[in-house]
């Protein structure tokens, strides 16, 4: 998948990857439809960071979830 291109499919791929990697319990709270291409680069940076790490501290998880909240449309 070419994540260098802005698309709703790539947003969905990244969000699902982040949720899977973080083992998000409430998966309905984070939906790809909550994000748009306007903040694609920021979401891509967050995705890259999450995928590079194997484990996350509680504070890192909180920061990631907060950043996802900041990137949501609305």
C-alpha positions, -999 to 999 in steps of 0.1 A, spaced: 0 0 0 13 34 -10 7 56 21 23 86 4 -9 92 -14 -38 109 4 -69 88 3 -98 76 24 -86 40 19 -51 49 33 -67 67 62 -88 36 70 -57 14 67 -37 35 91 -65 39 117 -71 1 116 -33 -5 120 -30 19 149 -61 3 166 -47 -31 161 -12 -23 174 -25 -5 204 -51 -32 211 -78 -6 214 -107 -19 235 -134 4 223 -128 1 186 -161 19 178 -147 51 194 -121 54 166 -135 52 131 -117 60 99 -147 82 90 -137 105 119 -106 116 99 -102 134 67 -74 141 43 -68 176 57 -46 162 85 -33 132 65 4 140 70 -1 142 108 -20 110 109 7 94 87 34 106 111 15 91 141 10 58 122 47 56 114 56 62 151 31 36 164 43 10 139 80 15 148 74 7 185 68 -27 201 55 -16 234 39 15 249 38 30 283 6 42 298 16 78 292 25 71 256 -9 54 250 -26 84 265 -6 108 243 -14 87 212 -51 86 220 -51 124 227 -34 130 194 -59 109 176 -86 131 192 -68 162 180 -67 149 144 -104 140 143 -125 162 121 -150 186 136 
